[in-house]
Amino acid sequence: MSCEIIIAGDGRAILADPSTDWAFGPVFPSPEEAQAFLRWLGLDPRDIMLHAILAGRDPDTALESAYRRWLACCPEPEGRCV
């Protein structure tokens, strides 16, 4: 099972775990950006967090690091690694 993308009333999006109803990760400007990040990531973002926990690192920092790499990869919204 993969994470879900939840769309807020203002059009921004967040990632959520459908089995626990727990939101995590960055707030995306749009659901399309969230989808582009997940495609670029190539794996379930919860796996990044789990690997960080198992390695004794902060899971939020690990996911934030991946998000920042993605932003650096494609700085313009219309060209973001889609």
PyMOL Python script that loads the backbone (N, CA, C, O; Angstrom):
from pymol import cmd

cmd.read_pdbstr("""\
ATOM      1  N   MET A   1       0.849  -1.173   0.000  1.00  0.00           N
ATOM      2  CA  MET A   1       0.000   0.000   0.000  1.00  0.00           C
ATOM      3  C   MET A   1       0.893   1.234   0.000  1.00  0.00           C
ATOM      4  O   MET A   1       1.890   1.278   0.721  1.00  0.00           O
ATOM      5  N   SER A   2       0.549   2.218  -0.790  1.00  0.00           N
ATOM      6  CA  SER A   2       1.342   3.442  -0.832  1.00  0.00           C
ATOM      7  C   SER A   2       0.648   4.539  -0.050  1.00  0.00           C
ATOM      8  O   SER A   2      -0.481   4.387   0.417  1.00  0.00           O
ATOM      9  N   CYS A   3       1.358   5.650   0.078  1.00  0.00           N
ATOM     10  CA  CYS A   3       0.756   6.770   0.805  1.00  0.00           C
ATOM     11  C   CYS A   3      -0.290   7.448  -0.082  1.00  0.00           C
ATOM     12  O   CYS A   3      -0.318   7.261  -1.298  1.00  0.00           O
ATOM     13  N   GLU A   4      -1.135   8.231   0.557  1.00  0.00           N
ATOM     14  CA  GLU A   4      -2.171   8.974  -0.154  1.00  0.00           C
ATOM     15  C   GLU A   4      -1.778  10.441  -0.224  1.00  0.00           C
ATOM     16  O   GLU A   4      -0.974  10.922   0.575  1.00  0.00           O
ATOM     17  N   ILE A   5      -2.346  11.132  -1.172  1.00  0.00           N
ATOM     18  CA  ILE A   5      -2.193  12.580  -1.263  1.00  0.00           C
ATOM     19  C   ILE A   5      -3.526  13.194  -0.845  1.00  0.00           C
ATOM     20  O   ILE A   5      -4.565  12.924  -1.447  1.00  0.00           O
ATOM     21  N   ILE A   6      -3.478  14.013   0.184  1.00  0.00           N
ATOM     22  CA  ILE A   6      -4.670  14.683   0.694  1.00  0.00           C
ATOM     23  C   ILE A   6      -4.637  16.126   0.206  1.00  0.00           C
ATOM     24  O   ILE A   6      -3.622  16.809   0.339  1.00  0.00           O
ATOM     25  N   ILE A   7      -5.742  16.583  -0.356  1.00  0.00           N
ATOM     26  CA  ILE A   7      -5.828  17.948  -0.871  1.00  0.00           C
ATOM     27  C   ILE A   7      -6.546  18.812   0.155  1.00  0.00           C
ATOM     28  O   ILE A   7      -7.673  18.516   0.553  1.00  0.00           O
ATOM     29  N   ALA A   8      -5.880  19.886   0.580  1.00  0.00           N
ATOM     30  CA  ALA A   8      -6.460  20.822   1.539  1.00  0.00           C
ATOM     31  C   ALA A   8      -7.447  21.752   0.832  1.00  0.00           C
ATOM     32  O   ALA A   8      -7.477  21.824  -0.396  1.00  0.00           O
ATOM     33  N   GLY A   9      -8.234  22.443   1.606  1.00  0.00           N
ATOM     34  CA  GLY A   9      -9.238  23.350   1.051  1.00  0.00           C
ATOM     35  C   GLY A   9      -8.650  24.462   0.209  1.00  0.00           C
ATOM     36  O   GLY A   9      -9.322  24.995  -0.674  1.00  0.00           O
ATOM     37  N   ASP A  10      -7.395  24.820   0.472  1.00  0.00           N
ATOM     38  CA  ASP A  10      -6.755  25.898  -0.288  1.00  0.00           C
ATOM     39  C   ASP A  10      -6.001  25.378  -1.514  1.00  0.00           C
ATOM     40  O   ASP A  10      -5.319  26.144  -2.195  1.00  0.00           O
ATOM     41  N   GLY A  11      -6.124  24.061  -1.799  1.00  0.00           N
ATOM     42  CA  GLY A  11      -5.495  23.487  -2.984  1.00  0.00           C
ATOM     43  C   GLY A  11      -4.126  22.898  -2.744  1.00  0.00           C
ATOM     44  O   GLY A  11      -3.592  22.213  -3.617  1.00  0.00           O
ATOM     45  N   ARG A  12      -3.532  23.148  -1.568  1.00  0.00           N
ATOM     46  CA  ARG A  12      -2.244  22.546  -1.273  1.00  0.00           C
ATOM     47  C   ARG A  12      -2.445  21.068  -0.942  1.00  0.00           C
ATOM     48  O   ARG A  12      -3.575  20.618  -0.752  1.00  0.00           O
ATOM     49  N   ALA A  13      -1.359  20.324  -0.875  1.00  0.00           N
ATOM     50  CA  ALA A  13      -1.468  18.877  -0.678  1.00  0.00           C
ATOM     51  C   ALA A  13      -0.460  18.385   0.358  1.00  0.00           C
ATOM     52  O   ALA A  13       0.607  18.970   0.544  1.00  0.00           O
ATOM     53  N   ILE A  14      -0.830  17.295   1.025  1.00  0.00           N
ATOM     54  CA  ILE A  14       0.057  16.643   1.986  1.00  0.00           C
ATOM     55  C   ILE A  14       0.018  15.139   1.745  1.00  0.00           C
ATOM     56  O   ILE A  14      -0.911  14.620   1.126  1.00  0.00           O
ATOM     57  N   LEU A  15       1.022  14.460   2.235  1.00  0.00           N
ATOM     58  CA  LEU A  15       1.081  13.004   2.157  1.00  0.00           C
ATOM     59  C   LEU A  15       0.475  12.440   3.437  1.00  0.00           C
ATOM     60  O   LEU A  15       0.595  13.039   4.506  1.00  0.00           O
ATOM     61  N   ALA A  16      -0.171  11.293   3.323  1.00  0.00           N
ATOM     62  CA  ALA A  16      -0.774  10.661   4.492  1.00  0.00           C
ATOM     63  C   ALA A  16      -0.700   9.152   4.369  1.00  0.00           C
ATOM     64  O   ALA A  16      -0.697   8.601   3.269  1.00  0.00           O
ATOM     65  N   ASP A  17      -0.639   8.497   5.516  1.00  0.00           N
ATOM     66  CA  ASP A  17      -0.659   7.043   5.590  1.00  0.00           C
ATOM     67  C   ASP A  17      -2.121   6.619   5.695  1.00  0.00           C
ATOM     68  O   ASP A  17      -2.785   6.965   6.672  1.00  0.00           O
ATOM     69  N   PRO A  18      -2.640   5.881   4.718  1.00  0.00           N
ATOM     70  CA  PRO A  18      -4.064   5.533   4.732  1.00  0.00           C
ATOM     71  C   PRO A  18      -4.454   4.555   5.835  1.00  0.00           C
ATOM     72  O   PRO A  18      -5.621   4.496   6.220  1.00  0.00           O
ATOM     73  N   SER A  19      -3.506   3.797   6.340  1.00  0.00           N
ATOM     74  CA  SER A  19      -3.869   2.828   7.382  1.00  0.00           C
ATOM     75  C   SER A  19      -3.897   3.447   8.774  1.00  0.00           C
ATOM     76  O   SER A  19      -4.572   2.937   9.668  1.00  0.00           O
ATOM     77  N   THR A  20      -3.163   4.547   8.962  1.00  0.00           N
ATOM     78  CA  THR A  20      -3.147   5.187  10.284  1.00  0.00           C
ATOM     79  C   THR A  20      -3.790   6.568  10.282  1.00  0.00           C
ATOM     80  O   THR A  20      -3.985   7.161  11.343  1.00  0.00           O
ATOM     81  N   ASP A  21      -4.123   7.088   9.094  1.00  0.00           N
ATOM     82  CA  ASP A  21      -4.650   8.452   8.958  1.00  0.00           C
ATOM     83  C   ASP A  21      -3.701   9.486   9.562  1.00  0.00           C
ATOM     84  O   ASP A  21      -4.130  10.449  10.197  1.00  0.00           O
ATOM     85  N   TRP A  22      -2.400   9.264   9.349  1.00  0.00           N
ATOM     86  CA  TRP A  22      -1.383  10.163   9.872  1.00  0.00           C
ATOM     87  C   TRP A  22      -0.727  10.893   8.709  1.00  0.00           C
ATOM     88  O   TRP A  22      -0.229  10.258   7.779  1.00  0.00           O
ATOM     89  N   ALA A  23      -0.724  12.240   8.755  1.00  0.00           N
ATOM     90  CA  ALA A  23      -0.085  13.042   7.711  1.00  0.00           C
ATOM     91  C   ALA A  23       1.392  13.222   8.040  1.00  0.00           C
ATOM     92  O   ALA A  23       1.780  13.244   9.208  1.00  0.00           O
ATOM     93  N   PHE A  24       2.205  13.350   7.006  1.00  0.00           N
ATOM     94  CA  PHE A  24       3.640  13.519   7.206  1.00  0.00           C
ATOM     95  C   PHE A  24       4.243  14.219   6.005  1.00  0.00           C
ATOM     96  O   PHE A  24       3.618  14.324   4.949  1.00  0.00           O
ATOM     97  N   GLY A  25       5.460  14.695   6.178  1.00  0.00           N
ATOM     98  CA  GLY A  25       6.202  15.296   5.076  1.00  0.00           C
ATOM     99  C   GLY A  25       5.863  16.752   4.847  1.00  0.00           C
ATOM    100  O   GLY A  25       5.172  17.378   5.650  1.00  0.00           O
ATOM    101  N   PRO A  26       6.356  17.285   3.740  1.00  0.00           N
ATOM    102  CA  PRO A  26       6.154  18.699   3.438  1.00  0.00           C
ATOM    103  C   PRO A  26       4.721  18.998   2.982  1.00  0.00           C
ATOM    104  O   PRO A  26       3.966  18.101   2.609  1.00  0.00           O
ATOM    105  N   VAL A  27       4.381  20.266   3.024  1.00  0.00           N
ATOM    106  CA  VAL A  27       3.126  20.729   2.426  1.00  0.00           C
ATOM    107  C   VAL A  27       3.470  21.155   1.004  1.00  0.00           C
ATOM    108  O   VAL A  27       4.310  22.030   0.794  1.00  0.00           O
ATOM    109  N   PHE A  28       2.817  20.530   0.035  1.00  0.00           N
ATOM    110  CA  PHE A  28       3.077  20.812  -1.373  1.00  0.00           C
ATOM    111  C   PHE A  28       2.133  21.895  -1.874  1.00  0.00           C
ATOM    112  O   PHE A  28       0.998  21.989  -1.406  1.00  0.00           O
ATOM    113  N   PRO A  29       2.586  22.716  -2.825  1.00  0.00           N
ATOM    114  CA  PRO A  29       1.726  23.752  -3.376  1.00  0.00           C
ATOM    115  C   PRO A  29       0.489  23.210  -4.091  1.00  0.00           C
ATOM    116  O   PRO A  29      -0.531  23.892  -4.188  1.00  0.00           O
ATOM    117  N   SER A  30       0.591  21.966  -4.594  1.00  0.00           N
ATOM    118  CA  SER A  30      -0.522  21.370  -5.328  1.00  0.00           C
ATOM    119  C   SER A  30      -0.409  19.847  -5.283  1.00  0.00           C
ATOM    120  O   SER A  30       0.668  19.317  -5.008  1.00  0.00           O
ATOM    121  N   PRO A  31      -1.503  19.145  -5.548  1.00  0.00           N
ATOM    122  CA  PRO A  31      -1.416  17.682  -5.605  1.00  0.00           C
ATOM    123  C   PRO A  31      -0.525  17.202  -6.757  1.00  0.00           C
ATOM    124  O   PRO A  31       0.090  16.140  -6.661  1.00  0.00           O
ATOM    125  N   GLU A  32      -0.455  17.968  -7.829  1.00  0.00           N
ATOM    126  CA  GLU A  32       0.407  17.583  -8.947  1.00  0.00           C
ATOM    127  C   GLU A  32       1.876  17.587  -8.522  1.00  0.00           C
ATOM    128  O   GLU A  32       2.647  16.718  -8.927  1.00  0.00           O
ATOM    129  N   GLU A  33       2.257  18.572  -7.702  1.00  0.00           N
ATOM    130  CA  GLU A  33       3.638  18.606  -7.210  1.00  0.00           C
ATOM    131  C   GLU A  33       3.909  17.433  -6.285  1.00  0.00           C
ATOM    132  O   GLU A  33       4.995  16.855  -6.319  1.00  0.00           O
ATOM    133  N   ALA A  34       2.943  17.077  -5.465  1.00  0.00           N
ATOM    134  CA  ALA A  34       3.104  15.918  -4.579  1.00  0.00           C
ATOM    135  C   ALA A  34       3.288  14.650  -5.419  1.00  0.00           C
ATOM    136  O   ALA A  34       4.146  13.822  -5.115  1.00  0.00           O
ATOM    137  N   GLN A  35       2.488  14.502  -6.467  1.00  0.00           N
ATOM    138  CA  GLN A  35       2.614  13.333  -7.352  1.00  0.00           C
ATOM    139  C   GLN A  35       3.969  13.321  -8.050  1.00  0.00           C
ATOM    140  O   GLN A  35       4.586  12.265  -8.186  1.00  0.00           O
ATOM    141  N   ALA A  36       4.434  14.484  -8.492  1.00  0.00           N
ATOM    142  CA  ALA A  36       5.736  14.563  -9.162  1.00  0.00           C
ATOM    143  C   ALA A  36       6.854  14.175  -8.195  1.00  0.00           C
ATOM    144  O   ALA A  36       7.794  13.483  -8.585  1.00  0.00           O
ATOM    145  N   PHE A  37       6.760  14.614  -6.944  1.00  0.00           N
ATOM    146  CA  PHE A  37       7.762  14.246  -5.941  1.00  0.00           C
ATOM    147  C   PHE A  37       7.769  12.734  -5.723  1.00  0.00           C
ATOM    148  O   PHE A  37       8.836  12.122  -5.668  1.00  0.00           O
ATOM    149  N   LEU A  38       6.601  12.136  -5.599  1.00  0.00           N
ATOM    150  CA  LEU A  38       6.528  10.690  -5.378  1.00  0.00           C
ATOM    151  C   LEU A  38       7.088   9.916  -6.570  1.00  0.00           C
ATOM    152  O   LEU A  38       7.763   8.904  -6.384  1.00  0.00           O
ATOM    153  N   ARG A  39       6.813  10.385  -7.804  1.00  0.00           N
ATOM    154  CA  ARG A  39       7.377   9.730  -8.991  1.00  0.00           C
ATOM    155  C   ARG A  39       8.901   9.830  -8.983  1.00  0.00           C
ATOM    156  O   ARG A  39       9.601   8.855  -9.258  1.00  0.00           O
ATOM    157  N   TRP A  40       9.402  11.021  -8.665  1.00  0.00           N
ATOM    158  CA  TRP A  40      10.851  11.227  -8.623  1.00  0.00           C
ATOM    159  C   TRP A  40      11.482  10.360  -7.535  1.00  0.00           C
ATOM    160  O   TRP A  40      12.552   9.785  -7.739  1.00  0.00           O
ATOM    161  N   LEU A  41      10.830  10.268  -6.397  1.00  0.00           N
ATOM    162  CA  LEU A  41      11.346   9.512  -5.264  1.00  0.00           C
ATOM    163  C   LEU A  41      11.471   8.029  -5.613  1.00  0.00           C
ATOM    164  O   LEU A  41      12.448   7.378  -5.242  1.00  0.00           O
ATOM    165  N   GLY A  42      10.486   7.506  -6.321  1.00  0.00           N
ATOM    166  CA  GLY A  42      10.552   6.128  -6.787  1.00  0.00           C
ATOM    167  C   GLY A  42      10.282   5.064  -5.737  1.00  0.00           C
ATOM    168  O   GLY A  42      10.413   3.874  -6.021  1.00  0.00           O
ATOM    169  N   LEU A  43       9.912   5.466  -4.541  1.00  0.00           N
ATOM    170  CA  LEU A  43       9.563   4.515  -3.492  1.00  0.00           C
ATOM    171  C   LEU A  43       8.623   5.194  -2.510  1.00  0.00           C
ATOM    172  O   LEU A  43       8.431   6.409  -2.542  1.00  0.00           O
ATOM    173  N   ASP A  44       8.060   4.401  -1.660  1.00  0.00           N
ATOM    174  CA  ASP A  44       7.138   4.934  -0.669  1.00  0.00           C
ATOM    175  C   ASP A  44       7.925   5.808   0.311  1.00  0.00           C
ATOM    176  O   ASP A  44       8.914   5.339   0.874  1.00  0.00           O
ATOM    177  N   PRO A  45       7.522   7.053   0.533  1.00  0.00           N
ATOM    178  CA  PRO A  45       8.271   7.932   1.435  1.00  0.00           C
ATOM    179  C   PRO A  45       8.349   7.397   2.860  1.00  0.00           C
ATOM    180  O   PRO A  45       9.258   7.755   3.609  1.00  0.00           O
ATOM    181  N   ARG A  46       7.411   6.549   3.235  1.00  0.00           N
ATOM    182  CA  ARG A  46       7.472   5.950   4.570  1.00  0.00           C
ATOM    183  C   ARG A  46       8.675   5.029   4.688  1.00  0.00           C
ATOM    184  O   ARG A  46       9.188   4.822   5.788  1.00  0.00           O
ATOM    185  N   ASP A  47       9.139   4.466   3.559  1.00  0.00           N
ATOM    186  CA  ASP A  47      10.339   3.628   3.586  1.00  0.00           C
ATOM    187  C   ASP A  47      11.574   4.455   3.950  1.00  0.00           C
ATOM    188  O   ASP A  47      12.438   3.991   4.695  1.00  0.00           O
ATOM    189  N   ILE A  48      11.654   5.662   3.432  1.00  0.00           N
ATOM    190  CA  ILE A  48      12.765   6.551   3.781  1.00  0.00           C
ATOM    191  C   ILE A  48      12.755   6.819   5.281  1.00  0.00           C
ATOM    192  O   ILE A  48      13.796   6.795   5.938  1.00  0.00           O
ATOM    193  N   MET A  49      11.572   7.071   5.803  1.00  0.00           N
ATOM    194  CA  MET A  49      11.454   7.352   7.230  1.00  0.00           C
ATOM    195  C   MET A  49      11.805   6.114   8.058  1.00  0.00           C
ATOM    196  O   MET A  49      12.479   6.229   9.082  1.00  0.00           O
ATOM    197  N   LEU A  50      11.360   4.947   7.632  1.00  0.00           N
ATOM    198  CA  LEU A  50      11.658   3.719   8.360  1.00  0.00           C
ATOM    199  C   LEU A  50      13.155   3.424   8.367  1.00  0.00           C
ATOM    200  O   LEU A  50      13.713   3.069   9.405  1.00  0.00           O
ATOM    201  N   HIS A  51      13.803   3.569   7.217  1.00  0.00           N
ATOM    202  CA  HIS A  51      15.248   3.332   7.140  1.00  0.00           C
ATOM    203  C   HIS A  51      16.001   4.298   8.059  1.00  0.00           C
ATOM    204  O   HIS A  51      16.988   3.918   8.689  1.00  0.00           O
ATOM    205  N   ALA A  52      15.535   5.542   8.130  1.00  0.00           N
ATOM    206  CA  ALA A  52      16.178   6.517   9.015  1.00  0.00           C
ATOM    207  C   ALA A  52      16.028   6.094  10.474  1.00  0.00           C
ATOM    208  O   ALA A  52      16.988   6.156  11.242  1.00  0.00           O
ATOM    209  N   ILE A  53      14.839   5.669  10.850  1.00  0.00           N
ATOM    210  CA  ILE A  53      14.613   5.222  12.231  1.00  0.00           C
ATOM    211  C   ILE A  53      15.518   4.044  12.566  1.00  0.00           C
ATOM    212  O   ILE A  53      16.146   4.017  13.625  1.00  0.00           O
ATOM    213  N   LEU A  54      15.583   3.071  11.660  1.00  0.00           N
ATOM    214  CA  LEU A  54      16.414   1.884  11.896  1.00  0.00           C
ATOM    215  C   LEU A  54      17.901   2.228  11.983  1.00  0.00           C
ATOM    216  O   LEU A  54      18.672   1.521  12.632  1.00  0.00           O
ATOM    217  N   ALA A  55      18.295   3.320  11.325  1.00  0.00           N
ATOM    218  CA  ALA A  55      19.698   3.754  11.359  1.00  0.00           C
ATOM    219  C   ALA A  55      19.957   4.733  12.502  1.00  0.00           C
ATOM    220  O   ALA A  55      21.072   5.232  12.651  1.00  0.00           O
ATOM    221  N   GLY A  56      18.933   5.009  13.307  1.00  0.00           N
ATOM    222  CA  GLY A  56      19.109   5.915  14.433  1.00  0.00           C
ATOM    223  C   GLY A  56      19.087   7.386  14.053  1.00  0.00           C
ATOM    224  O   GLY A  56      19.571   8.234  14.804  1.00  0.00           O
ATOM    225  N   ARG A  57      18.525   7.692  12.884  1.00  0.00           N
ATOM    226  CA  ARG A  57      18.439   9.085  12.428  1.00  0.00           C
ATOM    227  C   ARG A  57      17.003   9.577  12.540  1.00  0.00           C
ATOM    228  O   ARG A  57      16.071   8.789  12.700  1.00  0.00           O
ATOM    229  N   ASP A  58      16.845  10.877  12.454  1.00  0.00           N
ATOM    230  CA  ASP A  58      15.526  11.491  12.522  1.00  0.00           C
ATOM    231  C   ASP A  58      14.773  11.256  11.212  1.00  0.00           C
ATOM    232  O   ASP A  58      15.264  11.645  10.153  1.00  0.00           O
ATOM    233  N   PRO A  59      13.594  10.630  11.256  1.00  0.00           N
ATOM    234  CA  PRO A  59      12.867  10.329  10.017  1.00  0.00           C
ATOM    235  C   PRO A  59      12.388  11.572   9.281  1.00  0.00           C
ATOM    236  O   PRO A  59      12.368  11.592   8.051  1.00  0.00           O
ATOM    237  N   ASP A  60      12.005  12.603  10.014  1.00  0.00           N
ATOM    238  CA  ASP A  60      11.546  13.828   9.350  1.00  0.00           C
ATOM    239  C   ASP A  60      12.685  14.495   8.586  1.00  0.00           C
ATOM    240  O   ASP A  60      12.490  15.011   7.485  1.00  0.00           O
ATOM    241  N   THR A  61      13.874  14.480   9.180  1.00  0.00           N
ATOM    242  CA  THR A  61      15.040  15.065   8.515  1.00  0.00           C
ATOM    243  C   THR A  61      15.377  14.288   7.247  1.00  0.00           C
ATOM    244  O   THR A  61      15.752  14.884   6.237  1.00  0.00           O
ATOM    245  N   ALA A  62      15.248  12.972   7.291  1.00  0.00           N
ATOM    246  CA  ALA A  62      15.540  12.154   6.108  1.00  0.00           C
ATOM    247  C   ALA A  62      14.589  12.473   4.964  1.00  0.00           C
ATOM    248  O   ALA A  62      15.017  12.612   3.818  1.00  0.00           O
ATOM    249  N   LEU A  63      13.303  12.590   5.269  1.00  0.00           N
ATOM    250  CA  LEU A  63      12.338  12.905   4.216  1.00  0.00           C
ATOM    251  C   LEU A  63      12.522  14.344   3.730  1.00  0.00           C
ATOM    252  O   LEU A  63      12.392  14.618   2.537  1.00  0.00           O
ATOM    253  N   GLU A  64      12.820  15.252   4.644  1.00  0.00           N
ATOM    254  CA  GLU A  64      13.065  16.639   4.250  1.00  0.00           C
ATOM    255  C   GLU A  64      14.275  16.726   3.322  1.00  0.00           C
ATOM    256  O   GLU A  64      14.269  17.502   2.366  1.00  0.00           O
ATOM    257  N   SER A  65      15.298  15.946   3.594  1.00  0.00           N
ATOM    258  CA  SER A  65      16.480  15.933   2.748  1.00  0.00           C
ATOM    259  C   SER A  65      16.135  15.482   1.327  1.00  0.00           C
ATOM    260  O   SER A  65      16.605  16.073   0.354  1.00  0.00           O
ATOM    261  N   ALA A  66      15.319  14.445   1.210  1.00  0.00           N
ATOM    262  CA  ALA A  66      14.886  13.984  -0.116  1.00  0.00           C
ATOM    263  C   ALA A  66      14.074  15.072  -0.820  1.00  0.00           C
ATOM    264  O   ALA A  66      14.243  15.298  -2.018  1.00  0.00           O
ATOM    265  N   TYR A  67      13.207  15.733  -0.089  1.00  0.00           N
ATOM    266  CA  TYR A  67      12.386  16.804  -0.666  1.00  0.00           C
ATOM    267  C   TYR A  67      13.270  17.948  -1.161  1.00  0.00           C
ATOM    268  O   TYR A  67      13.045  18.484  -2.247  1.00  0.00           O
ATOM    269  N   ARG A  68      14.261  18.316  -0.379  1.00  0.00           N
ATOM    270  CA  ARG A  68      15.165  19.401  -0.787  1.00  0.00           C
ATOM    271  C   ARG A  68      15.993  19.010  -2.012  1.00  0.00           C
ATOM    272  O   ARG A  68      16.259  19.851  -2.871  1.00  0.00           O
ATOM    273  N   ARG A  69      16.398  17.750  -2.097  1.00  0.00           N
ATOM    274  CA  ARG A  69      17.110  17.279  -3.306  1.00  0.00           C
ATOM    275  C   ARG A  69      16.207  17.399  -4.530  1.00  0.00           C
ATOM    276  O   ARG A  69      16.654  17.802  -5.604  1.00  0.00           O
ATOM    277  N   TRP A  70      14.938  17.048  -4.359  1.00  0.00           N
ATOM    278  CA  TRP A  70      13.992  17.147  -5.463  1.00  0.00           C
ATOM    279  C   TRP A  70      13.820  18.602  -5.891  1.00  0.00           C
ATOM    280  O   TRP A  70      13.812  18.895  -7.087  1.00  0.00           O
ATOM    281  N   LEU A  71      13.683  19.510  -4.934  1.00  0.00           N
ATOM    282  CA  LEU A  71      13.550  20.929  -5.266  1.00  0.00           C
ATOM    283  C   LEU A  71      14.783  21.441  -5.999  1.00  0.00           C
ATOM    284  O   LEU A  71      14.668  22.232  -6.935  1.00  0.00           O
ATOM    285  N   ALA A  72      15.963  20.991  -5.575  1.00  0.00           N
ATOM    286  CA  ALA A  72      17.202  21.419  -6.229  1.00  0.00           C
ATOM    287  C   ALA A  72      17.318  20.821  -7.624  1.00  0.00           C
ATOM    288  O   ALA A  72      17.879  21.447  -8.524  1.00  0.00           O
ATOM    289  N   CYS A  73      16.795  19.624  -7.809  1.00  0.00           N
ATOM    290  CA  CYS A  73      16.834  18.939  -9.105  1.00  0.00           C
ATOM    291  C   CYS A  73      16.051  19.729 -10.145  1.00  0.00           C
ATOM    292  O   CYS A  73      16.501  19.888 -11.280  1.00  0.00           O
ATOM    293  N   CYS A  74      14.911  20.209  -9.766  1.00  0.00           N
ATOM    294  CA  CYS A  74      14.000  20.884 -10.701  1.00  0.00           C
ATOM    295  C   CYS A  74      13.417  22.112 -10.020  1.00  0.00           C
ATOM    296  O   CYS A  74      12.330  22.035  -9.449  1.00  0.00           O
ATOM    297  N   PRO A  75      14.109  23.237 -10.066  1.00  0.00           N
ATOM    298  CA  PRO A  75      13.661  24.410  -9.317  1.00  0.00           C
ATOM    299  C   PRO A  75      12.382  25.070  -9.817  1.00  0.00           C
ATOM    300  O   PRO A  75      11.716  25.762  -9.048  1.00  0.00           O
ATOM    301  N   GLU A  76      12.027  24.879 -11.065  1.00  0.00           N
ATOM    302  CA  GLU A  76      10.828  25.523 -11.600  1.00  0.00           C
ATOM    303  C   GLU A  76       9.627  24.577 -11.508  1.00  0.00           C
ATOM    304  O   GLU A  76       9.715  23.430 -11.945  1.00  0.00           O
ATOM    305  N   PRO A  77       8.504  25.044 -10.943  1.00  0.00           N
ATOM    306  CA  PRO A  77       7.328  24.168 -10.788  1.00  0.00           C
ATOM    307  C   PRO A  77       6.905  23.477 -12.069  1.00  0.00           C
ATOM    308  O   PRO A  77       6.577  22.291 -12.045  1.00  0.00           O
ATOM    309  N   GLU A  78       6.903  24.195 -13.199  1.00  0.00           N
ATOM    310  CA  GLU A  78       6.422  23.551 -14.426  1.00  0.00           C
ATOM    311  C   GLU A  78       7.408  22.539 -14.986  1.00  0.00           C
ATOM    312  O   GLU A  78       7.049  21.767 -15.876  1.00  0.00           O
ATOM    313  N   GLY A  79       8.645  22.520 -14.489  1.00  0.00           N
ATOM    314  CA  GLY A  79       9.628  21.574 -14.999  1.00  0.00           C
ATOM    315  C   GLY A  79      10.057  20.550 -13.968  1.00  0.00           C
ATOM    316  O   GLY A  79      11.054  19.856 -14.165  1.00  0.00           O
ATOM    317  N   ARG A  80       9.333  20.446 -12.889  1.00  0.00           N
ATOM    318  CA  ARG A  80       9.748  19.583 -11.780  1.00  0.00           C
ATOM    319  C   ARG A  80       9.669  18.109 -12.118  1.00  0.00           C
ATOM    320  O   ARG A  80       8.603  17.510 -11.984  1.00  0.00           O
ATOM    321  N   CYS A  81      10.721  17.530 -12.536  1.00  0.00           N
ATOM    322  CA  CYS A  81      10.897  16.078 -12.647  1.00  0.00           C
ATOM    323  C   CYS A  81       9.590  15.311 -12.837  1.00  0.00           C
ATOM    324  O   CYS A  81       9.353  14.320 -12.147  1.00  0.00           O
ATOM    325  N   VAL A  82       8.757  15.746 -13.745  1.00  0.00           N
ATOM    326  CA  VAL A  82       7.467  15.064 -13.948  1.00  0.00           C
ATOM    327  C   VAL A  82       7.500  14.063 -15.038  1.00  0.00           C
ATOM    328  O   VAL A  82       6.488  13.418 -15.315  1.00  0.00           O
TER     329      VAL A  82
END
""", "prot")
cmd.dss("prot")
cmd.show_as("cartoon", "prot")
cmd.util.cbc("prot")
cmd.orient("prot")
